Amino acid sequence: MKSSIIMIKKDEGIIFPPQLLQQLNLSSASTVEIEIDNGKIIIKPEPRQGWAEAAKQMNAAGDDELLVKDFPNDFDKDEWTW
């Protein structure tokens, strides 16, 4: 796949085809991390992107209960100052 580098005001950018962004679950509102590795540009989605919205959806669906229930232990009782 080829793309061109274009001028965006005083910066430059690369246009990504919509199909590519869809495959990576990215959009124009996405934040990404950019690295240079051995002469290559690596673009990665920001970790945990979308987690806040997913948590809201889980809560609305009633699907946000703990999988492991709280359990008392000696460390919590003896070591923590409550």
PDB file of N, CA, C and O in Angstrom, chain B, residues numbered from 101:
ATOM      1  N   MET B 101       0.851  -1.165   0.000  1.00  0.00           N
ATOM      2  CA  MET B 101       0.000   0.000   0.000  1.00  0.00           C
ATOM      3  C   MET B 101       0.899   1.231   0.000  1.00  0.00           C
ATOM      4  O   MET B 101       1.899   1.283   0.716  1.00  0.00           O
ATOM      5  N   LYS B 102       0.535   2.209  -0.802  1.00  0.00           N
ATOM      6  CA  LYS B 102       1.296   3.452  -0.872  1.00  0.00           C
ATOM      7  C   LYS B 102       0.419   4.611  -0.435  1.00  0.00           C
ATOM      8  O   LYS B 102      -0.803   4.576  -0.581  1.00  0.00           O
ATOM      9  N   SER B 103       1.059   5.632   0.101  1.00  0.00           N
ATOM     10  CA  SER B 103       0.382   6.867   0.472  1.00  0.00           C
ATOM     11  C   SER B 103       1.374   7.999   0.272  1.00  0.00           C
ATOM     12  O   SER B 103       2.571   7.768   0.105  1.00  0.00           O
ATOM     13  N   SER B 104       0.873   9.208   0.290  1.00  0.00           N
ATOM     14  CA  SER B 104       1.727  10.377   0.097  1.00  0.00           C
ATOM     15  C   SER B 104       1.817  11.183   1.382  1.00  0.00           C
ATOM     16  O   SER B 104       0.919  11.158   2.224  1.00  0.00           O
ATOM     17  N   ILE B 105       2.916  11.892   1.504  1.00  0.00           N
ATOM     18  CA  ILE B 105       3.065  12.829   2.610  1.00  0.00           C
ATOM     19  C   ILE B 105       2.515  14.163   2.119  1.00  0.00           C
ATOM     20  O   ILE B 105       2.886  14.642   1.048  1.00  0.00           O
ATOM     21  N   ILE B 106       1.618  14.762   2.919  1.00  0.00           N
ATOM     22  CA  ILE B 106       0.974  16.006   2.517  1.00  0.00           C
ATOM     23  C   ILE B 106       1.246  17.099   3.545  1.00  0.00           C
ATOM     24  O   ILE B 106       1.572  16.814   4.698  1.00  0.00           O
ATOM     25  N   MET B 107       1.110  18.344   3.120  1.00  0.00           N
ATOM     26  CA  MET B 107       1.251  19.482   4.025  1.00  0.00           C
ATOM     27  C   MET B 107      -0.077  19.716   4.738  1.00  0.00           C
ATOM     28  O   MET B 107      -1.135  19.717   4.109  1.00  0.00           O
ATOM     29  N   ILE B 108      -0.015  19.913   6.054  1.00  0.00           N
ATOM     30  CA  ILE B 108      -1.180  20.263   6.857  1.00  0.00           C
ATOM     31  C   ILE B 108      -0.757  21.485   7.662  1.00  0.00           C
ATOM     32  O   ILE B 108      -0.093  21.361   8.691  1.00  0.00           O
ATOM     33  N   LYS B 109      -1.144  22.660   7.188  1.00  0.00           N
ATOM     34  CA  LYS B 109      -0.678  23.932   7.753  1.00  0.00           C
ATOM     35  C   LYS B 109       0.851  23.932   7.740  1.00  0.00           C
ATOM     36  O   LYS B 109       1.448  23.857   6.666  1.00  0.00           O
ATOM     37  N   LYS B 110       1.501  24.014   8.910  1.00  0.00           N
ATOM     38  CA  LYS B 110       2.969  24.035   8.944  1.00  0.00           C
ATOM     39  C   LYS B 110       3.556  22.652   9.202  1.00  0.00           C
ATOM     40  O   LYS B 110       4.776  22.497   9.264  1.00  0.00           O
ATOM     41  N   ASP B 111       2.691  21.642   9.354  1.00  0.00           N
ATOM     42  CA  ASP B 111       3.141  20.272   9.605  1.00  0.00           C
ATOM     43  C   ASP B 111       2.963  19.434   8.351  1.00  0.00           C
ATOM     44  O   ASP B 111       2.485  19.913   7.323  1.00  0.00           O
ATOM     45  N   GLU B 112       3.353  18.192   8.457  1.00  0.00           N
ATOM     46  CA  GLU B 112       3.140  17.255   7.367  1.00  0.00           C
ATOM     47  C   GLU B 112       2.442  16.024   7.915  1.00  0.00           C
ATOM     48  O   GLU B 112       2.570  15.714   9.099  1.00  0.00           O
ATOM     49  N   GLY B 113       1.708  15.324   7.072  1.00  0.00           N
ATOM     50  CA  GLY B 113       0.962  14.154   7.519  1.00  0.00           C
ATOM     51  C   GLY B 113       0.849  13.111   6.427  1.00  0.00           C
ATOM     52  O   GLY B 113       1.210  13.346   5.274  1.00  0.00           O
ATOM     53  N   ILE B 114       0.345  11.967   6.813  1.00  0.00           N
ATOM     54  CA  ILE B 114       0.125  10.856   5.889  1.00  0.00           C
ATOM     55  C   ILE B 114      -1.360  10.532   5.906  1.00  0.00           C
ATOM     56  O   ILE B 114      -1.974  10.472   6.971  1.00  0.00           O
ATOM     57  N   ILE B 115      -1.937  10.323   4.734  1.00  0.00           N
ATOM     58  CA  ILE B 115      -3.349   9.951   4.649  1.00  0.00           C
ATOM     59  C   ILE B 115      -3.437   8.428   4.677  1.00  0.00           C
ATOM     60  O   ILE B 115      -2.758   7.733   3.921  1.00  0.00           O
ATOM     61  N   PHE B 116      -4.297   7.926   5.578  1.00  0.00           N
ATOM     62  CA  PHE B 116      -4.524   6.489   5.682  1.00  0.00           C
ATOM     63  C   PHE B 116      -5.883   6.153   5.089  1.00  0.00           C
ATOM     64  O   PHE B 116      -6.863   6.836   5.390  1.00  0.00           O
ATOM     65  N   PRO B 117      -5.971   5.129   4.262  1.00  0.00           N
ATOM     66  CA  PRO B 117      -7.264   4.725   3.715  1.00  0.00           C
ATOM     67  C   PRO B 117      -8.213   4.292   4.839  1.00  0.00           C
ATOM     68  O   PRO B 117      -7.773   3.692   5.820  1.00  0.00           O
ATOM     69  N   PRO B 118      -9.515   4.591   4.704  1.00  0.00           N
ATOM     70  CA  PRO B 118     -10.479   4.224   5.748  1.00  0.00           C
ATOM     71  C   PRO B 118     -10.451   2.735   6.101  1.00  0.00           C
ATOM     72  O   PRO B 118     -10.624   2.376   7.266  1.00  0.00           O
ATOM     73  N   GLN B 119     -10.237   1.868   5.113  1.00  0.00           N
ATOM     74  CA  GLN B 119     -10.214   0.426   5.380  1.00  0.00           C
ATOM     75  C   GLN B 119      -9.090   0.061   6.345  1.00  0.00           C
ATOM     76  O   GLN B 119      -9.258  -0.806   7.203  1.00  0.00           O
ATOM     77  N   LEU B 120      -7.959   0.718   6.202  1.00  0.00           N
ATOM     78  CA  LEU B 120      -6.822   0.455   7.083  1.00  0.00           C
ATOM     79  C   LEU B 120      -7.150   0.886   8.508  1.00  0.00           C
ATOM     80  O   LEU B 120      -6.877   0.153   9.459  1.00  0.00           O
ATOM     81  N   LEU B 121      -7.733   2.070   8.660  1.00  0.00           N
ATOM     82  CA  LEU B 121      -8.096   2.558   9.989  1.00  0.00           C
ATOM     83  C   LEU B 121      -9.147   1.659  10.632  1.00  0.00           C
ATOM     84  O   LEU B 121      -9.085   1.398  11.833  1.00  0.00           O
ATOM     85  N   GLN B 122     -10.111   1.182   9.845  1.00  0.00           N
ATOM     86  CA  GLN B 122     -11.140   0.285  10.379  1.00  0.00           C
ATOM     87  C   GLN B 122     -10.522  -1.015  10.877  1.00  0.00           C
ATOM     88  O   GLN B 122     -10.902  -1.513  11.936  1.00  0.00           O
ATOM     89  N   GLN B 123      -9.584  -1.564  10.134  1.00  0.00           N
ATOM     90  CA  GLN B 123      -8.928  -2.813  10.549  1.00  0.00           C
ATOM     91  C   GLN B 123      -8.197  -2.642  11.870  1.00  0.00           C
ATOM     92  O   GLN B 123      -8.094  -3.590  12.648  1.00  0.00           O
ATOM     93  N   LEU B 124      -7.692  -1.448  12.131  1.00  0.00           N
ATOM     94  CA  LEU B 124      -6.944  -1.172  13.356  1.00  0.00           C
ATOM     95  C   LEU B 124      -7.814  -0.549  14.436  1.00  0.00           C
ATOM     96  O   LEU B 124      -7.328  -0.214  15.516  1.00  0.00           O
ATOM     97  N   ASN B 125      -9.107  -0.392  14.144  1.00  0.00           N
ATOM     98  CA  ASN B 125     -10.052   0.223  15.080  1.00  0.00           C
ATOM     99  C   ASN B 125      -9.596   1.633  15.472  1.00  0.00           C
ATOM    100  O   ASN B 125      -9.639   2.008  16.643  1.00  0.00           O
ATOM    101  N   LEU B 126      -9.162   2.402  14.476  1.00  0.00           N
ATOM    102  CA  LEU B 126      -8.720   3.778  14.681  1.00  0.00           C
ATOM    103  C   LEU B 126      -9.620   4.729  13.903  1.00  0.00           C
ATOM    104  O   LEU B 126     -10.283   4.328  12.946  1.00  0.00           O
ATOM    105  N   SER B 127      -9.637   5.990  14.321  1.00  0.00           N
ATOM    106  CA  SER B 127     -10.384   7.024  13.607  1.00  0.00           C
ATOM    107  C   SER B 127      -9.607   8.332  13.702  1.00  0.00           C
ATOM    108  O   SER B 127      -8.528   8.378  14.291  1.00  0.00           O
ATOM    109  N   SER B 128     -10.159   9.390  13.121  1.00  0.00           N
ATOM    110  CA  SER B 128      -9.480  10.690  13.183  1.00  0.00           C
ATOM    111  C   SER B 128      -9.440  11.233  14.607  1.00  0.00           C
ATOM    112  O   SER B 128      -8.694  12.171  14.888  1.00  0.00           O
ATOM    113  N   ALA B 129     -10.236  10.651  15.512  1.00  0.00           N
ATOM    114  CA  ALA B 129     -10.222  11.073  16.915  1.00  0.00           C
ATOM    115  C   ALA B 129      -9.246  10.250  17.761  1.00  0.00           C
ATOM    116  O   ALA B 129      -9.076  10.529  18.948  1.00  0.00           O
ATOM    117  N   SER B 130      -8.612   9.253  17.171  1.00  0.00           N
ATOM    118  CA  SER B 130      -7.720   8.360  17.915  1.00  0.00           C
ATOM    119  C   SER B 130      -6.398   9.044  18.255  1.00  0.00           C
ATOM    120  O   SER B 130      -5.921   9.914  17.526  1.00  0.00           O
ATOM    121  N   THR B 131      -5.827   8.631  19.373  1.00  0.00           N
ATOM    122  CA  THR B 131      -4.481   9.040  19.756  1.00  0.00           C
ATOM    123  C   THR B 131      -3.583   7.826  19.573  1.00  0.00           C
ATOM    124  O   THR B 131      -3.949   6.718  19.965  1.00  0.00           O
ATOM    125  N   VAL B 132      -2.418   8.024  18.984  1.00  0.00           N
ATOM    126  CA  VAL B 132      -1.506   6.911  18.734  1.00  0.00           C
ATOM    127  C   VAL B 132      -0.122   7.234  19.280  1.00  0.00           C
ATOM    128  O   VAL B 132       0.212   8.393  19.528  1.00  0.00           O
ATOM    129  N   GLU B 133       0.671   6.192  19.460  1.00  0.00           N
ATOM    130  CA  GLU B 133       2.079   6.350  19.816  1.00  0.00           C
ATOM    131  C   GLU B 133       2.895   6.120  18.552  1.00  0.00           C
ATOM    132  O   GLU B 133       2.610   5.202  17.783  1.00  0.00           O
ATOM    133  N   ILE B 134       3.906   6.949  18.338  1.00  0.00           N
ATOM    134  CA  ILE B 134       4.743   6.837  17.146  1.00  0.00           C
ATOM    135  C   ILE B 134       6.177   6.593  17.584  1.00  0.00           C
ATOM    136  O   ILE B 134       6.709   7.303  18.438  1.00  0.00           O
ATOM    137  N   GLU B 135       6.798   5.577  16.987  1.00  0.00           N
ATOM    138  CA  GLU B 135       8.191   5.238  17.293  1.00  0.00           C
ATOM    139  C   GLU B 135       8.970   5.116  15.992  1.00  0.00           C
ATOM    140  O   GLU B 135       8.401   4.841  14.935  1.00  0.00           O
ATOM    141  N   ILE B 136      10.251   5.319  16.080  1.00  0.00           N
ATOM    142  CA  ILE B 136      11.139   5.043  14.957  1.00  0.00           C
ATOM    143  C   ILE B 136      12.024   3.890  15.381  1.00  0.00           C
ATOM    144  O   ILE B 136      12.680   3.951  16.421  1.00  0.00           O
ATOM    145  N   ASP B 137      12.043   2.833  14.572  1.00  0.00           N
ATOM    146  CA  ASP B 137      12.813   1.637  14.899  1.00  0.00           C
ATOM    147  C   ASP B 137      13.552   1.165  13.655  1.00  0.00           C
ATOM    148  O   ASP B 137      12.944   0.670  12.707  1.00  0.00           O
ATOM    149  N   ASN B 138      14.852   1.323  13.670  1.00  0.00           N
ATOM    150  CA  ASN B 138      15.693   0.825  12.586  1.00  0.00           C
ATOM    151  C   ASN B 138      15.232   1.355  11.224  1.00  0.00           C
ATOM    152  O   ASN B 138      15.123   0.602  10.256  1.00  0.00           O
ATOM    153  N   GLY B 139      14.964   2.663  11.169  1.00  0.00           N
ATOM    154  CA  GLY B 139      14.571   3.287   9.913  1.00  0.00           C
ATOM    155  C   GLY B 139      13.117   3.108   9.529  1.00  0.00           C
ATOM    156  O   GLY B 139      12.727   3.463   8.417  1.00  0.00           O
ATOM    157  N   LYS B 140      12.304   2.564  10.427  1.00  0.00           N
ATOM    158  CA  LYS B 140      10.879   2.355  10.153  1.00  0.00           C
ATOM    159  C   LYS B 140      10.050   3.173  11.131  1.00  0.00           C
ATOM    160  O   LYS B 140      10.428   3.341  12.291  1.00  0.00           O
ATOM    161  N   ILE B 141       8.918   3.678  10.658  1.00  0.00           N
ATOM    162  CA  ILE B 141       7.975   4.371  11.529  1.00  0.00           C
ATOM    163  C   ILE B 141       6.956   3.343  12.005  1.00  0.00           C
ATOM    164  O   ILE B 141       6.325   2.664  11.196  1.00  0.00           O
ATOM    165  N   ILE B 142       6.800   3.234  13.318  1.00  0.00           N
ATOM    166  CA  ILE B 142       5.840   2.299  13.909  1.00  0.00           C
ATOM    167  C   ILE B 142       4.756   3.122  14.587  1.00  0.00           C
ATOM    168  O   ILE B 142       5.044   3.958  15.444  1.00  0.00           O
ATOM    169  N   ILE B 143       3.511   2.881  14.200  1.00  0.00           N
ATOM    170  CA  ILE B 143       2.365   3.589  14.769  1.00  0.00           C
ATOM    171  C   ILE B 143       1.534   2.576  15.532  1.00  0.00           C
ATOM    172  O   ILE B 143       1.100   1.569  14.974  1.00  0.00           O
ATOM    173  N   LYS B 144       1.311   2.849  16.831  1.00  0.00           N
ATOM    174  CA  LYS B 144       0.554   1.927  17.685  1.00  0.00           C
ATOM    175  C   LYS B 144      -0.621   2.664  18.311  1.00  0.00           C
ATOM    176  O   LYS B 144      -0.503   3.837  18.663  1.00  0.00           O
ATOM    177  N   PRO B 145      -1.759   1.978  18.452  1.00  0.00           N
ATOM    178  CA  PRO B 145      -2.862   2.598  19.185  1.00  0.00           C
ATOM    179  C   PRO B 145      -2.436   2.873  20.618  1.00  0.00           C
ATOM    180  O   PRO B 145      -1.650   2.124  21.198  1.00  0.00           O
ATOM    181  N   GLU B 146      -2.960   3.951  21.182  1.00  0.00           N
ATOM    182  CA  GLU B 146      -2.658   4.269  22.573  1.00  0.00           C
ATOM    183  C   GLU B 146      -3.213   3.159  23.462  1.00  0.00           C
ATOM    184  O   GLU B 146      -4.360   2.749  23.288  1.00  0.00           O
ATOM    185  N   PRO B 147      -2.417   2.667  24.414  1.00  0.00           N
ATOM    186  CA  PRO B 147      -2.922   1.622  25.306  1.00  0.00           C
ATOM    187  C   PRO B 147      -4.180   2.070  26.042  1.00  0.00           C
ATOM    188  O   PRO B 147      -4.303   3.229  26.437  1.00  0.00           O
ATOM    189  N   ARG B 148      -5.093   1.152  26.216  1.00  0.00           N
ATOM    190  CA  ARG B 148      -6.336   1.362  26.956  1.00  0.00           C
ATOM    191  C   ARG B 148      -7.265   2.380  26.308  1.00  0.00           C
ATOM    192  O   ARG B 148      -8.187   2.879  26.952  1.00  0.00           O
ATOM    193  N   GLN B 149      -7.026   2.686  25.048  1.00  0.00           N
ATOM    194  CA  GLN B 149      -7.901   3.623  24.356  1.00  0.00           C
ATOM    195  C   GLN B 149      -9.306   3.037  24.278  1.00  0.00           C
ATOM    196  O   GLN B 149      -9.476   1.893  23.857  1.00  0.00           O
ATOM    197  N   GLY B 150     -10.303   3.800  24.675  1.00  0.00           N
ATOM    198  CA  GLY B 150     -11.684   3.338  24.622  1.00  0.00           C
ATOM    199  C   GLY B 150     -12.147   2.607  25.863  1.00  0.00           C
ATOM    200  O   GLY B 150     -13.313   2.221  25.945  1.00  0.00           O
ATOM    201  N   TRP B 151     -11.264   2.404  26.839  1.00  0.00           N
ATOM    202  CA  TRP B 151     -11.644   1.653  28.039  1.00  0.00           C
ATOM    203  C   TRP B 151     -12.711   2.377  28.842  1.00  0.00           C
ATOM    204  O   TRP B 151     -13.615   1.734  29.377  1.00  0.00           O
ATOM    205  N   ALA B 152     -12.631   3.699  28.940  1.00  0.00           N
ATOM    206  CA  ALA B 152     -13.612   4.444  29.739  1.00  0.00           C
ATOM    207  C   ALA B 152     -15.008   4.264  29.163  1.00  0.00           C
ATOM    208  O   ALA B 152     -15.961   4.024  29.904  1.00  0.00           O
ATOM    209  N   GLU B 153     -15.134   4.378  27.854  1.00  0.00           N
ATOM    210  CA  GLU B 153     -16.443   4.200  27.217  1.00  0.00           C
ATOM    211  C   GLU B 153     -16.925   2.765  27.367  1.00  0.00           C
ATOM    212  O   GLU B 153     -18.111   2.535  27.607  1.00  0.00           O
ATOM    213  N   ALA B 154     -16.026   1.798  27.229  1.00  0.00           N
ATOM    214  CA  ALA B 154     -16.410   0.390  27.396  1.00  0.00           C
ATOM    215  C   ALA B 154     -16.893   0.128  28.817  1.00  0.00           C
ATOM    216  O   ALA B 154     -17.835  -0.637  29.017  1.00  0.00           O
ATOM    217  N   ALA B 155     -16.260   0.752  29.800  1.00  0.00           N
ATOM    218  CA  ALA B 155     -16.680   0.579  31.196  1.00  0.00           C
ATOM    219  C   ALA B 155     -18.072   1.160  31.412  1.00  0.00           C
ATOM    220  O   ALA B 155     -18.883   0.576  32.131  1.00  0.00           O
ATOM    221  N   LYS B 156     -18.355   2.306  30.795  1.00  0.00           N
ATOM    222  CA  LYS B 156     -19.695   2.898  30.903  1.00  0.00           C
ATOM    223  C   LYS B 156     -20.746   1.976  30.286  1.00  0.00           C
ATOM    224  O   LYS B 156     -21.829   1.802  30.844  1.00  0.00           O
ATOM    225  N   GLN B 157     -20.424   1.390  29.139  1.00  0.00           N
ATOM    226  CA  GLN B 157     -21.360   0.476  28.478  1.00  0.00           C
ATOM    227  C   GLN B 157     -21.585  -0.774  29.321  1.00  0.00           C
ATOM    228  O   GLN B 157     -22.712  -1.258  29.421  1.00  0.00           O
ATOM    229  N   MET B 158     -20.526  -1.298  29.925  1.00  0.00           N
ATOM    230  CA  MET B 158     -20.673  -2.470  30.797  1.00  0.00           C
ATOM    231  C   MET B 158     -21.568  -2.145  31.981  1.00  0.00           C
ATOM    232  O   MET B 158     -22.427  -2.945  32.351  1.00  0.00           O
ATOM    233  N   ASN B 159     -21.371  -0.969  32.580  1.00  0.00           N
ATOM    234  CA  ASN B 159     -22.179  -0.563  33.720  1.00  0.00           C
ATOM    235  C   ASN B 159     -23.641  -0.431  33.321  1.00  0.00           C
ATOM    236  O   ASN B 159     -24.526  -0.887  34.046  1.00  0.00           O
ATOM    237  N   ALA B 160     -23.900   0.186  32.180  1.00  0.00           N
ATOM    238  CA  ALA B 160     -25.275   0.364  31.712  1.00  0.00           C
ATOM    239  C   ALA B 160     -25.950  -0.982  31.453  1.00  0.00           C
ATOM    240  O   ALA B 160     -27.160  -1.118  31.636  1.00  0.00           O
ATOM    241  N   ALA B 161     -25.166  -1.977  31.026  1.00  0.00           N
ATOM    242  CA  ALA B 161     -25.713  -3.305  30.744  1.00  0.00           C
ATOM    243  C   ALA B 161     -25.748  -4.183  31.992  1.00  0.00           C
ATOM    244  O   ALA B 161     -26.213  -5.322  31.933  1.00  0.00           O
ATOM    245  N   GLY B 162     -25.256  -3.662  33.133  1.00  0.00           N
ATOM    246  CA  GLY B 162     -25.229  -4.448  34.367  1.00  0.00           C
ATOM    247  C   GLY B 162     -24.198  -5.560  34.340  1.00  0.00           C
ATOM    248  O   GLY B 162     -24.329  -6.559  35.047  1.00  0.00           O
ATOM    249  N   ASP B 163     -23.166  -5.381  33.518  1.00  0.00           N
ATOM    250  CA  ASP B 163     -22.160  -6.427  33.337  1.00  0.00           C
ATOM    251  C   ASP B 163     -20.821  -6.011  33.943  1.00  0.00           C
ATOM    252  O   ASP B 163     -19.766  -6.343  33.401  1.00  0.00           O
ATOM    253  N   ASP B 164     -20.854  -5.284  35.066  1.00  0.00           N
ATOM    254  CA  ASP B 164     -19.603  -4.793  35.635  1.00  0.00           C
ATOM    255  C   ASP B 164     -19.353  -5.298  37.053  1.00  0.00           C
ATOM    256  O   ASP B 164     -18.724  -4.608  37.855  1.00  0.00           O
ATOM    257  N   GLU B 165     -19.834  -6.485  37.363  1.00  0.00           N
ATOM    258  CA  GLU B 165     -19.583  -7.016  38.699  1.00  0.00           C
ATOM    259  C   GLU B 165     -18.218  -7.695  38.751  1.00  0.00           C
ATOM    260  O   GLU B 165     -17.713  -8.175  37.736  1.00  0.00           O
ATOM    261  N   LEU B 166     -17.634  -7.728  39.936  1.00  0.00           N
ATOM    262  CA  LEU B 166     -16.312  -8.321  40.112  1.00  0.00           C
ATOM    263  C   LEU B 166     -16.344  -9.815  39.818  1.00  0.00           C
ATOM    264  O   LEU B 166     -17.275 -10.513  40.218  1.00  0.00           O
ATOM    265  N   LEU B 167     -15.330 -10.300  39.122  1.00  0.00           N
ATOM    266  CA  LEU B 167     -15.227 -11.734  38.863  1.00  0.00           C
ATOM    267  C   LEU B 167     -14.682 -12.469  40.077  1.00  0.00           C
ATOM    268  O   LEU B 167     -15.034 -13.621  40.330  1.00  0.00           O
ATOM    269  N   VAL B 168     -13.818 -11.787  40.826  1.00  0.00           N
ATOM    270  CA  VAL B 168     -13.271 -12.356  42.057  1.00  0.00           C
ATOM    271  C   VAL B 168     -13.760 -11.469  43.195  1.00  0.00           C
ATOM    272  O   VAL B 168     -13.424 -10.286  43.258  1.00  0.00           O
ATOM    273  N   LYS B 169     -14.537 -12.033  44.073  1.00  0.00           N
ATOM    274  CA  LYS B 169     -15.103 -11.256  45.175  1.00  0.00           C
ATOM    275  C   LYS B 169     -14.002 -10.831  46.144  1.00  0.00           C
ATOM    276  O   LYS B 169     -12.947 -11.459  46.218  1.00  0.00           O
ATOM    277  N   ASP B 170     -14.269  -9.746  46.888  1.00  0.00           N
ATOM    278  CA  ASP B 170     -13.327  -9.309  47.914  1.00  0.00           C
ATOM    279  C   ASP B 170     -13.167 -10.400  48.964  1.00  0.00           C
ATOM    280  O   ASP B 170     -14.127 -11.089  49.309  1.00  0.00           O
ATOM    281  N   PHE B 171     -11.965 -10.547  49.461  1.00  0.00           N
ATOM    282  CA  PHE B 171     -11.731 -11.522  50.520  1.00  0.00           C
ATOM    283  C   PHE B 171     -10.765 -10.914  51.527  1.00  0.00           C
ATOM    284  O   PHE B 171      -9.763 -10.310  51.144  1.00  0.00           O
ATOM    285  N   PRO B 172     -11.061 -11.070  52.807  1.00  0.00           N
ATOM    286  CA  PRO B 172     -10.167 -10.509  53.824  1.00  0.00           C
ATOM    287  C   PRO B 172      -8.850 -11.286  53.866  1.00  0.00           C
ATOM    288  O   PRO B 172      -8.810 -12.486  53.597  1.00  0.00           O
ATOM    289  N   ASN B 173      -7.780 -10.577  54.209  1.00  0.00           N
ATOM    290  CA  ASN B 173      -6.496 -11.255  54.373  1.00  0.00           C
ATOM    291  C   ASN B 173      -5.701 -10.531  55.457  1.00  0.00           C
ATOM    292  O   ASN B 173      -5.989  -9.382  55.790  1.00  0.00           O
ATOM    293  N   ASP B 174      -4.713 -11.208  55.993  1.00  0.00           N
ATOM    294  CA  ASP B 174      -3.926 -10.661  57.097  1.00  0.00           C
ATOM    295  C   ASP B 174      -3.161  -9.405  56.699  1.00  0.00           C
ATOM    296  O   ASP B 174      -3.024  -8.483  57.503  1.00  0.00           O
ATOM    297  N   PHE B 175      -2.662  -9.359  55.467  1.00  0.00           N
ATOM    298  CA  PHE B 175      -1.915  -8.184  55.033  1.00  0.00           C
ATOM    299  C   PHE B 175      -2.793  -6.943  55.117  1.00  0.00           C
ATOM    300  O   PHE B 175      -2.384  -5.930  55.684  1.00  0.00           O
ATOM    301  N   ASP B 176      -3.994  -7.014  54.557  1.00  0.00           N
ATOM    302  CA  ASP B 176      -4.892  -5.858  54.605  1.00  0.00           C
ATOM    303  C   ASP B 176      -5.216  -5.465  56.038  1.00  0.00           C
ATOM    304  O   ASP B 176      -5.280  -4.279  56.361  1.00  0.00           O
ATOM    305  N   LYS B 177      -5.416  -6.442  56.885  1.00  0.00           N
ATOM    306  CA  LYS B 177      -5.801  -6.173  58.268  1.00  0.00           C
ATOM    307  C   LYS B 177      -4.630  -5.608  59.081  1.00  0.00           C
ATOM    308  O   LYS B 177      -4.813  -4.667  59.854  1.00  0.00           O
ATOM    309  N   ASP B 178      -3.432  -6.175  58.912  1.00  0.00           N
ATOM    310  CA  ASP B 178      -2.297  -5.830  59.769  1.00  0.00           C
ATOM    311  C   ASP B 178      -1.382  -4.737  59.205  1.00  0.00           C
ATOM    312  O   ASP B 178      -0.803  -3.970  59.974  1.00  0.00           O
ATOM    313  N   GLU B 179      -1.242  -4.654  57.893  1.00  0.00           N
ATOM    314  CA  GLU B 179      -0.241  -3.774  57.295  1.00  0.00           C
ATOM    315  C   GLU B 179      -0.778  -2.412  56.856  1.00  0.00           C
ATOM    316  O   GLU B 179      -0.039  -1.427  56.866  1.00  0.00           O
ATOM    317  N   TRP B 180      -2.029  -2.345  56.480  1.00  0.00           N
ATOM    318  CA  TRP B 180      -2.592  -1.087  56.001  1.00  0.00           C
ATOM    319  C   TRP B 180      -3.073  -0.236  57.161  1.00  0.00           C
ATOM    320  O   TRP B 180      -3.578  -0.750  58.160  1.00  0.00           O
ATOM    321  N   THR B 181      -2.911   1.064  57.017  1.00  0.00           N
ATOM    322  CA  THR B 181      -3.492   1.995  57.979  1.00  0.00           C
ATOM    323  C   THR B 181      -4.763   2.531  57.343  1.00  0.00           C
ATOM    324  O   THR B 181      -4.721   3.245  56.342  1.00  0.00           O
ATOM    325  N   TRP B 182      -5.882   2.179  57.934  1.00  0.00           N
ATOM    326  CA  TRP B 182      -7.174   2.577  57.358  1.00  0.00           C
ATOM    327  C   TRP B 182      -7.657   3.844  57.958  1.00  0.00           C
ATOM    328  O   TRP B 182      -8.728   4.330  57.595  1.00  0.00           O
TER     329      TRP B 182
END
